[in-house]
Amino acid sequence: MKAVEIKKNIYWVGAIDWSMRSFHGYQTGRGTTYNAYLILDDKITLIDTVKEQFAGELLERISSVIEPAKIDYIISNHAEPDHSGSLGILARHCPKAKIITTLPNGLKGLKDRYGELAYEGIKAGDVLSIGQRKLQFVPTPMLHWPDSMVTYCPEEKILFCNDAFGQHLASGQRFDEDNDLPTVFYEAKKYYANILMLYGRQAQTALQALNGLDIQLLATGHGVIWRKHIPDILACYQEWSAGKVSQRAVVVFDSMWHSTETIAHTVAEAFEQRGIPCSLYDIKENHLSDIVTDIFTSKYLAVGSPTINNQMMPTIASFLCYLRGLSPKNHVGFAFGSYGWGGQSIAQVEAELKAAGIEIILPNIRIANIPTAEQLAKITESIKNI
């Protein structure tokens, strides 16, 4: 395990998790990395650690450059265990290191997890001189935890940006341009949609705080480091955090005996006939985190479920619970479904869409048993007239 020099005397010393497939319900089909960075200066500084299981990999990469005991500072940009999990282990290997964290939230979070260590709290505007370089600290609260911050090195023009601009993407190549760019941008969008969507206002505030910084490297907490395409990912974050949506539709459904499925296909086809591109997702065959990534920038959302035991299908209930937690902005939609006798599910779906912040633009489509050709034609006409 060797460190990777990303600038002179600055090294990536993180870990690659090729096998991770789930992160809090978000499907991570391409694994992830836990990025940590080592700066050699008068005061040797480690920025972030890794998930606890990968502490050995982190120590081995550090040891390929210097003895871990020589580290003077450990910067903790974020107390979540995928970033700080090996902090206790590092503290034992780096006995003189001071652990830099935000006040009061970072200090409280780290103490709660790892007990009393050599902490030193910082606040907005604080600067740490480590020799030829300085580190400036910019708190970014609720992006996506209260303790979150980013660290800027003006001499090197590097922003150690923690969860911002990251991707859950395992790769042996450290920089954006050395990877398949469509994949990197898709994973960046998926990361934002499933982790940061709720915090758009905070993301806008953070982008304003970073405005004017000369940045040559975005050293992320997960995934690849941005070097060649920094303006592109910054532009994406401006759009995403502003809640910008496009004239696209997403239809999500579950079905028992194909009747709700038939309605779903009719709805999707009606959007297409109106000139609005549409994606159709059978919830049984598609993971909710992939669906949410598509919904994130699509204006229209239609969700369908049959009724089972006076309720919507559990798969749809789970999806809507997940969506509500992310609080999408600037979306419109409606509910649909078939039923045998009760038909309660369709109103329940509509209520959950409203609770998630979706503006309802059509009365819910509620059809008993098998939809007729006349009923399907009426659905098509309704969507054409939205």
C-alpha positions in Angstrom: 0.0 0.0 0.0 1.8 3.1 -1.2 0.9 6.8 -0.8 0.1 8.7 -4.0 1.7 12.2 -4.4 -1.0 14.6 -5.6 1.2 17.7 -5.3 4.8 18.1 -4.1 5.0 16.7 -0.5 1.2 16.2 -0.4 -0.1 12.7 -0.6 -3.3 10.7 -0.8 -3.1 8.1 1.9 -6.7 6.9 2.0 -8.3 3.5 1.4 -10.3 1.9 -1.4 -13.4 -0.1 -0.5 -14.0 -2.2 -3.6 -16.8 -4.2 -2.0 -19.1 -1.7 -0.4 -22.6 -2.0 -1.9 -24.8 -0.1 0.5 -24.6 3.2 2.4 -27.5 3.9 4.7 -29.9 2.4 2.1 -28.2 4.1 -0.8 -27.0 1.4 -3.2 -23.3 1.9 -4.0 -22.7 -0.5 -6.9 -19.2 0.8 -7.7 -17.8 0.8 -4.2 -16.2 3.8 -2.6 -13.0 5.4 -1.3 -12.2 6.9 2.1 -9.9 9.7 1.2 -7.2 11.0 3.6 -4.3 13.4 2.8 -0.9 13.8 4.3 1.0 17.1 4.1 4.7 17.2 4.7 5.7 20.6 6.2 7.4 21.9 9.4 4.3 20.5 11.0 3.3 17.2 9.4 -0.5 17.2 9.0 -3.0 14.5 8.2 -6.4 15.6 6.8 -9.1 13.1 7.8 -8.8 9.4 8.5 -10.7 6.4 7.1 -13.4 3.9 8.1 -12.2 1.9 11.1 -11.8 -1.4 9.2 -9.3 0.3 6.8 -7.1 1.8 9.5 -4.3 -0.6 8.6 -4.4 0.5 5.0 -4.2 4.1 6.0 -1.2 3.5 8.4 0.6 1.5 5.7 0.2 4.3 3.1 1.4 6.9 5.7 4.3 4.7 6.6 5.4 4.6 3.0 6.2 8.3 3.4 7.0 9.0 7.1 6.7 7.4 10.5 3.1 8.0 11.7 4.5 9.1 15.1 5.9 12.2 13.4 2.4 13.6 12.6 1.7 16.9 14.4 -1.9 17.6 13.4 -4.9 15.5 12.4 -7.6 17.6 10.8 -11.1 16.1 11.3 -13.3 17.7 8.7 -16.3 15.5 9.7 -17.1 13.2 12.6 -19.1 10.6 10.6 -17.4 7.2 11.0 -16.5 6.8 7.4 -14.2 9.8 7.8 -13.2 9.6 11.5 -13.6 5.9 12.3 -9.9 5.2 12.7 -9.2 8.3 14.7 -8.8 6.4 18.0 -6.3 4.1 16.3 -4.4 7.0 14.7 -4.2 8.7 18.1 -2.3 5.8 19.5 0.1 5.7 16.6 0.5 9.5 16.5 1.0 10.4 20.2 1.9 14.0 19.7 -0.8 14.8 17.2 -3.4 17.5 18.0 -6.8 16.7 16.5 -8.4 19.8 14.9 -12.2 19.9 14.8 -15.1 22.5 14.7 -16.5 24.1 17.8 -18.8 23.1 19.3 -20.3 20.3 17.2 -17.1 18.6 16.0 -15.6 18.5 19.4 -18.8 17.1 20.9 -19.2 14.5 18.2 -15.6 13.2 18.4 -15.7 13.1 22.2 -18.9 11.2 22.2 -17.4 8.6 19.8 -13.8 8.4 20.8 -13.5 9.8 24.3 -11.0 12.2 25.5 -8.2 12.8 23.0 -5.9 15.7 22.2 -8.6 17.9 20.6 -8.3 21.5 19.6 -11.4 23.3 18.5 -11.6 25.9 15.7 -14.2 28.3 14.4 -14.9 30.1 11.1 -11.9 32.2 9.9 -9.3 30.4 12.0 -6.0 29.7 10.3 -3.4 27.1 11.2 0.2 27.7 10.1 2.1 24.4 9.4 5.3 26.0 8.1 5.4 27.0 4.4 1.7 26.5 4.2 -1.4 27.7 6.0 -4.7 25.9 6.4 -7.9 27.9 6.5 -11.0 26.4 8.0 -14.5 27.0 6.6 -17.4 25.4 8.6 -20.1 24.1 6.3 -22.8 23.1 8.9 -25.4 20.6 7.8 -23.5 19.7 4.6 -24.4 17.2 5.8 -23.8 17.1 9.5 -23.7 19.9 12.0 -19.9 19.5 12.5 -18.9 19.5 8.8 -16.2 21.8 7.5 -13.7 22.2 4.6 -10.0 23.0 4.8 -8.3 25.3 2.2 -4.6 25.5 1.6 -4.0 28.8 -0.3 -0.3 28.1 -1.1 -1.2 24.9 -2.9 -4.7 26.0 -4.0 -6.2 22.8 -2.7 -9.7 22.6 -1.1 -10.0 19.5 1.1 -13.7 19.5 0.6 -14.9 16.5 2.7 -18.3 15.3 1.5 -18.9 18.1 -1.0 -18.2 17.1 -4.7 -17.7 13.5 -3.7 -18.8 10.2 -5.3 -19.1 6.7 -4.0 -16.7 5.3 -6.6 -13.9 2.8 -6.1 -11.0 3.5 -8.4 -7.3 2.9 -8.6 -6.9 6.2 -10.4 -7.0 9.3 -8.2 -7.9 12.1 -10.6 -11.1 12.9 -12.5 -9.4 12.9 -15.9 -8.0 9.4 -15.5 -11.4 7.9 -15.0 -14.5 7.5 -17.2 -16.0 11.0 -16.9 -19.7 10.1 -17.5 -19.4 7.5 -14.7 -17.7 10.1 -12.4 -20.4 12.7 -13.1 -23.2 10.2 -12.7 -21.9 9.0 -9.4 -21.4 12.7 -8.2 -25.0 13.3 -9.1 -26.2 10.2 -7.4 -24.2 11.1 -4.3 -25.7 14.6 -4.2 -29.2 13.3 -4.8 -29.1 10.6 -2.1 -27.1 12.4 0.6 -27.1 16.1 0.0 -30.4 16.9 -1.7 -32.1 17.9 1.6 -29.4 20.4 2.2 -29.6 22.6 -0.9 -29.8 25.8 1.0 -26.7 24.9 3.0 -24.9 23.9 -0.2 -25.7 27.3 -1.6 -24.3 29.0 1.5 -21.2 26.9 1.3 -20.7 27.7 -2.4 -20.9 31.4 -1.6 -18.4 31.0 1.2 -16.0 29.3 -1.2 -16.6 31.9 -3.9 -13.4 33.7 -4.8 -11.0 30.9 -3.7 -8.4 29.9 -6.3 -8.8 26.2 -6.4 -6.6 23.8 -8.5 -7.6 20.6 -6.7 -10.9 19.6 -5.1 -9.6 16.9 -2.7 -12.8 15.0 -1.9 -13.7 12.8 1.0 -15.0 10.0 -1.3 -14.2 9.1 -4.9 -11.8 10.8 -7.3 -10.0 14.1 -6.8 -11.2 16.9 -9.2 -8.4 18.5 -11.2 -9.3 19.0 -14.8 -13.1 19.5 -14.5 -13.5 21.7 -11.4 -15.6 24.4 -13.2 -17.9 21.6 -14.4 -18.6 20.1 -11.0 -19.0 23.5 -9.4 -21.6 24.4 -12.1 -23.4 21.1 -11.4 -23.5 21.9 -7.7 -24.9 25.4 -8.4 -27.7 23.9 -10.4 -28.4 21.0 -8.1 -28.4 23.1 -4.9 -30.7 25.6 -6.6 -33.2 22.7 -7.2 -33.1 23.2 -11.0 -35.3 20.6 -12.8 -35.7 19.7 -16.5 -38.8 18.9 -18.6 -38.5 15.1 -17.8 -40.9 12.7 -16.1 -40.4 9.7 -13.9 -43.0 7.0 -13.3 -42.6 4.7 -10.4 -44.9 1.7 -9.7 -45.5 -1.6 -8.1 -48.2 -4.0 -9.3 -49.9 -7.2 -8.2 -51.8 -8.4 -11.3 -50.5 -6.0 -13.9 -53.3 -3.5 -13.8 -51.3 -0.8 -12.0 -48.5 -1.7 -14.4 -50.8 -1.1 -17.4 -51.7 2.3 -16.0 -48.0 3.1 -15.4 -47.1 2.3 -19.0 -50.0 4.4 -20.2 -48.8 7.4 -18.1 -45.3 7.0 -19.4 -46.4 6.9 -23.0 -48.6 9.9 -22.5 -45.7 12.0 -21.3 -43.7 10.8 -24.3 -46.5 11.8 -26.7 -46.5 15.2 -25.1 -42.8 15.5 -25.9 -41.6 15.1 -22.3 -39.0 12.3 -22.0 -40.0 9.8 -19.4 -38.3 7.0 -17.4 -40.4 4.1 -16.1 -39.4 2.2 -13.0 -40.8 -1.0 -11.6 -39.9 -0.7 -7.9 -39.3 -4.4 -7.7 -36.6 -4.3 -10.3 -34.9 -1.0 -9.6 -33.2 0.3 -6.5 -34.8 3.4 -4.9 -31.4 5.3 -4.8 -31.1 5.0 -8.6 -34.7 6.1 -9.0 -34.2 9.1 -6.8 -31.1 10.1 -8.9 -33.4 10.4 -11.9 -36.2 12.1 -10.0 -33.8 14.7 -8.6 -33.6 16.7 -11.8 -36.9 15.6 -13.4 -39.9 18.0 -13.0 -42.7 15.4 -13.2 -43.2 12.4 -10.9 -46.1 9.9 -11.0 -46.3 7.1 -8.4 -48.6 4.1 -8.6 -49.6 1.3 -6.2 -52.4 -1.2 -5.9 -54.1 -1.7 -2.6 -53.1 -4.5 -0.3 -54.7 -4.9 3.2 -56.1 -1.4 3.0 -52.6 0.0 2.4 -50.2 0.8 -0.4 -47.6 -1.8 -1.4 -44.7 -1.9 1.2 -42.2 -1.3 -1.6 -43.9 2.0 -2.6 -44.3 3.0 1.1 -40.5 2.5 1.6 -39.7 4.4 -1.5 -41.9 7.4 -0.5 -40.5 7.4 3.0 -37.0 7.6 1.5 -38.1 10.4 -0.9 -39.8 12.4 1.8 -36.6 12.4 3.8 -34.7 14.0 0.9 -37.4 16.7 0.4 -37.1 17.3 -3.4 -37.7 20.8 -4.6 -39.7 22.2 -7.6 -41.4 18.9 -8.5 -45.0 18.2 -9.6 -46.8 15.0 -9.8 -49.8 12.7 -9.1 -50.8 9.3 -7.8 -52.4 6.4 -9.6 -53.3 2.8 -9.0 -55.8 -0.1 -9.4 -57.7 -1.8 -6.7 -60.0 -4.7 -6.0 -62.5 -3.3 -3.5 -61.0 -0.8 -1.0 -58.7 1.3 -3.0 -57.2 3.2 -0.1 -53.6 3.1 -1.5 -54.0 5.8 -4.1 -55.0 8.5 -1.7 -52.2 7.4 0.6 -49.6 7.7 -2.2 -51.0 11.2 -2.9 -50.7 12.2 0.7 -47.1 11.0 0.9 -46.2 12.9 -2.3 -47.6 16.1 -0.8 -45.7 15.4 2.4 -42.5 15.1 0.3 -43.2 18.6 -1.2 -44.5 17.4 -4.5 -47.2 19.7 -6.0 -50.2 17.6 -7.1 -51.2 18.6 -10.6 -53.8 15.9 -11.4 -56.6 14.3 -9.3 -55.4 10.8 -8.3 -56.1 8.1 -10.9 -58.1 5.4 -9.2 -59.3 2.4 -11.3 -61.2 -0.7 -10.1 -59.8 -4.0 -11.3 -58.6 -4.0 -14.9 -58.5 -0.6 -16.7 -60.6 -0.3 -19.8 -59.4 1.1 -23.1 -61.7 4.1 -22.4 -60.1 4.7 -19.0 -56.6 4.5 -20.4 -57.5 7.0 -23.2 -58.8 9.4 -20.5 -55.5 9.2 -18.6 -53.6 10.0 -21.8 -55.9 13.0 -22.5 -55.5 14.2 -18.9 -51.7 14.2 -19.1 -51.8 15.9 -22.5 -53.8 18.7 -20.9 -51.6 19.3 -17.8 
